[in-house]
Amino acid sequence: MKKIYWKPQAISRRALALIAVLSLAGVAIVERFPVEAPQPNYAEKIAAAELADAALVAVKEARLGQGIPIDSSSDPMESGLIGVPMSGATTVIGHLRAKQVSVNPNFAAVIVEMLQKAGVRRGDTVAIGVSGSFPATNCCVYAAVESLELKPVIISSAASSQWGANYDHFLWLDMERALYERGVFQHRSIAASVGGVEDRGLGMSEAQLQVIREGIQRNNLEFVDATTFAEGVDKRMAIYDQHAGGRPIAAYINVGGGTISVGKRVGKRLFEPGLNLDLPRRLGGVDGVMVRFAKEGVPVIHLTQIVDLAERYALNTDASHIPSPGQGGVFVAEEYNRWLAGGVLLSVLGCLYAFIHSDVGFRILNVTPKREAIGQPRQMV
């Protein structure tokens, strides 16, 4: 049995204009009313950020307990994680804004995301290299690792660039010990080196080197001493292998731009900030802990260019206050409302059907004096 329907002989320009207006209005509505969707591993990210926040508070308390005042001109957040421009433990120039932006517990969630993308699983062993330059970032790394129940092997460089953990008697090693003794973290460094140029403090005075050595001794850590750069890398790799206890190392996390980790001048440009899954090209004769792990196929997390990383993950860069855990695009991202978008699509399709496939639209708009130009609907089979 044949079906008969009515179809207009031509499409009214008014109808087309109406459909276009409705479509644009629908797009605007969908853009205007997005929904917030939790990102993967939301619970683990929140747990890591909260632990990092507790660590930042504990470091501030430990600093004040040492009688070290907080300078609000350089540390407007009054976090206690910002150091001084010069001291006996200071090695090279540092950027104050980067140090300020790093005081954000939500970086712990960023590190959780990177570890998950690297394929790290609960119980895996990870190697970590930190220095005194970014103590807040160090806290976030430890928080992420412990929240994911990983087994870290940590080696620290005791010295710091400007504005880091560079108080002579309150180095990163002292902060770390305070966090461990207060029960905030269950792990701490198993060894430490001087840090600075070639990880040997080249260019530092004997008095400065003495400050660093005393800090390592004060915290009862194995001293990673080397006479050459290559020897320093060899010793670090041997310590990581020894304390991994035969277990494979699932990832290597580096904080800052320490030469021993990223390599010398050329090496600093090879690895991208964040997660590096592939071995960089044009390595040439570049050496360093990151290079050696990358050659073994170990994912590398390179935590440098902190301001850029914060912007990439929509974290706060204002540095006027310490953000609360859970703030940032790493936790919740805006997405289009699928139900709203589907409703708009159905509405547009309905209009197209009414004005093109049937005579409903023609009847609705059959008020124009130029109807003959459009033509009456004709019978179709």
N, C-alpha and C positions, 0 to 999 in steps of 0.2 A: 504494500500500500504506500503510495507516494504522499509525502508530507508537503503541505503548502505553508509558506510564511511570507511576510511582507518585508521588502527591503527598499530603502530609499534609493532613488536613481543617482543621487550625488550626496556628498557629505557636506553639511553646513559648516562654513568657516567659524560660525559662532560655536558650534559643537566642538570643533577641533580646539578652539581657543579655550573653551571651558575645560576640556580634558587636560590641556597643557597646564592651566592654572591649578587644577586639582592635583596634578602630578607634582608640580613644584611645591605646592603647599604640603603635600604628603612628605616629600623629601625634607622640607624644613622642619616639620613636626618630628620626624624620626631623628634628625640631627639635634633638635632642641631637647629631646627627652631621652637621653641614653640611660642605661642602667649600670649599676656597679656590680661587677662579677668578681668573686674571690679568685685569686690566681692559684695555680697548682702548689701543693705543699703549704697551704695557708697556715695550718696548725703548727707545723715545724718552724715556719718563719716567725710566727708570733712568739713561740717559746724561745727562740734564739734571741729575738730583739729584747724580750723581757729580761733574759739572763744578762745580756750585754748592758742593759740599763742598770741592773743591779751592780754590775762590775764598775761602771763609771761612777756610781755613787760611792762605792767602797774605796776607789782610788782617791776620790776627793777627801773622804774622811781620813784616809791614811796620810794624805799630804798635810791636811790641817793638823793632824796629830803630831806631825814632824815639826810643826811651827812654821811651815812655809806659807806665806800669805799669797792671796790671789790678786793679780793685777787686772782690774776690770777693763782697763784700756786695751789690753791685748787679749783678754778673755772675757768679753762682754757677757757670756753665758755663765760665768763664774763656775766653770766646770772643774777646774783644778787639773785639767789635762793639757794645758798650754804652758810651755816652759818660758825660758828667757832667751834674749837674742845671743848672748855669749856666756860661756862658763867653761870650766875645766873639762867638761864632758862633751863639748860642742865640736863637731868636726867640720861641717861644710854649711853653706848657705841653705836656708830653708824658707819656704813660702808660708807666711802667717795665715793667709786665707785658706790654704789647703789644710793646715792643721786645725783651723776653726771648723771648717765644713766636715772634717773627719769625726768630730765629736757628735756622732749620731748613732744611736743604738740600732737603727734600722739597717745599717750596713750589714749587720749580722744576717738579716734576711736575704740580702743580696748574695752573700757568700753561700748561704744555704741553697739558693737557686743555682748558683754556679756549680756547686758540688753535685747537685742532683743531675744537672745537664752533663756533667763529667762522668756520670755513671757510678758515682760512689754510693755504696750501700752501708747500712748499719753494721758495725763491727769491723769495717775496713781500716787499714792503717794508712795514715797520711803523713807526709813529711812537711814541716813548716819552718820557714825562715823569717824571723822578724828582727827589727832593730828598735832603738829607742826613739826613732824619728816620728812614728805615728802610734803612740800608746793607745789611743782610743780605737784605732783600727785593729791593733793587736787584740784588744778585748773582744771586739766583734768576731774576729777569727776564732778565738778560743770558745766563745759562746756558740757559734755555729757548729763547730766540731763536737762540742759536748752535747748539744741538743740533738744531734744526729747519732750520738753514741759511737763516735769514731775513736780510733786509737792513734793519738798524735805522737810524733817524735819531733820535738821542738829544739831548735838551736837559735840562740839570740845573739845579736851584735849589741854590745853594751852601750856604745856611744850613740850620739844623736846629732841630727842637724839642728839648726836654729828652731826654737819654739817647740821642740819635742820634749821628751823626758830627759832633760839635760841639767837638772840640779845635781851638783856633785855628790850629794849624799842621799839622793832620791832618784836613782836611775830607773829605767824600765825593769831591770832585774829586781829592784826593791819593790816596785809596784806589783810585779808578778808574784813575788813571795807573799806580799800582804794579801793578795786575792786568794792564793792557795791556802794560807793559814786561816783566813776567815771562812773558808769553805765555799767561796763563790765558784771557784774552778777546782776540778779534781786533778788537773795536770799543770805542769810547768816545764821550763827548759831543763834539759839534761846536760847542756853544755853552752858555753858562750865564748865569743871572740871579742876582740877590741872593737872592730867595726871601722868606719871611715874609709879612707883611700886604700884599696886592695884588701880591706878587712884587717889591715895591720896598723891603722892609725898613722900612715905616712904623713909627715908634715906636722904632726902633733908634738908638743914639747914633752920632755921626760916627766914633768909635773902632771901634765894632762894624762899621759899614759899610766901614771901611778894611780890617778883617780879611778881609771877604768879597771885596772888590775885589782885594786882594793874592793871595788864593787863586785867583781866576779868572785873574789875570795870571800867577801862578806856573805854572799848568797850560796856558798858551798857548791859551786858549779865547776864542772870540768873546763879547763881553759884550752880553747882551740888556738894553739899558737903555731904559727908557720913563718918560714923565712921567705917564701915566694908565694905568689898568687896561686899557681898551680897546686902547690902543696896544701894551701888552705882549702881549695876545692876538694882535693883528694881526701883530706881529713874529714871534711863535712860528709862526703858521700859514704865514707867508712863508718861514721857514727850512725848515720841513718840506716845503713844496712845492718849494723850490729844490733841496734835497738828495735829494728823491725822483726828480729827473731825469725828470719826465714819467710815471713809473710810478705806478699807482694805489696808494694806501695801504690795505692790507688790514685793518688794525686799529690802534687806539690803546690803549696801555697806560699807565695812570697809577698811580704809587705814592704813597700818602699822601693827605692832604686839602688839598693846596696850592690856594689860592684861584684862582690863574691857570688851573688845570686844571679844577677842578670848579665854579667860579663862587663867588659870595659866599654869604652865609648861606643863602638859599633853595636855591641850587644844590647845596649840600652834602647836602641831603635828597632830591634828585631821583633820583640814580643809586644803584642797589643795589650792595652789595659783590659783586665777582665780575664775571661776564660780563653785559653789557647789549647786547642785540641790537636793541632797539626804542628809539625816541626817547621819553623820559619825557613824561608829560602835564603840563599846567599849567606850561609853561616860562616863559610871560610874557616879561619882559624880561631873563631870566637869560642871562648871557654867560660864556664860558670856552672853553678849548680842547676839553674833552670835549663841550660842547654843540655846538660848531661841527662837530666830526667826526660826532657823532650825527645832526645835521641833514643831513649829506651821505650818511647811510646806512652809515657806517663803524662796525663793531662796536667797542664800548668795553669794556676790561677795567679795572675800578676796584679796585685793591688797597688796601683800607682795612678797618677793623674786623678786624684780623688775628686776634685770638683767636676771633672768630666763624667766620672762614674756616677756621681750623685745626680747629675742632670739626666744621664741615660736612664736611670731607674726612677726618675721623678721623685727624688728625695729632696728634703729641704736644704737650701743653700744660703739661707738668710743669715745664719750664725748668730742671731740675736738671742736665741734660746735653744735649749736642748729639746729636740722633737720627742714626743711620746712614742712608745712602741706601737707599731701598727700604722704609721703614717708613711705614705709613699705608694707609687705605682707598682712596686714589687709585691704588695699585698692585695690590692684591689685595683682593677682597671676598668675604665669606662668602655662599655660595648653597646652596640645598637640593640634596642629592644626588639627581639625577633617577633614577638606577638604584634607589636605596633607596626613593624615593617610589613608583616604578613597582611595585616588589616588594610594598610595603605595599598598594597599590591592588589588585593582583591577588589578594593574600591575602584582602582584605575581599570582593572580588567572588566568590572561591571559596567563602567561608563563606556568602554570601548564596545562592549556587546550591545548596549542600549542604543548607541548612536550609529553604529556601523552595521551590525548584523540584524538588527530588528528595527521596527518603526516606533519604538517607545520614545527614543530620544527625539525623533521627528515630531511626534505629537507634543512633547514637552515644549519644544522650541518653535512650534508652528504658529508664531506670532509675528513673523517678519513679513513686510509688504512685498518682498521679492520672492515669494514662495515659488512662483513659476520658474524662477532661475534654478531652484533646487529640484523641483519636480515632485509630483506626488509619489508616494510609495507604490511600487509595482509588485504584482504578485509573482512569486518565485516558486519553483517546484524543486 
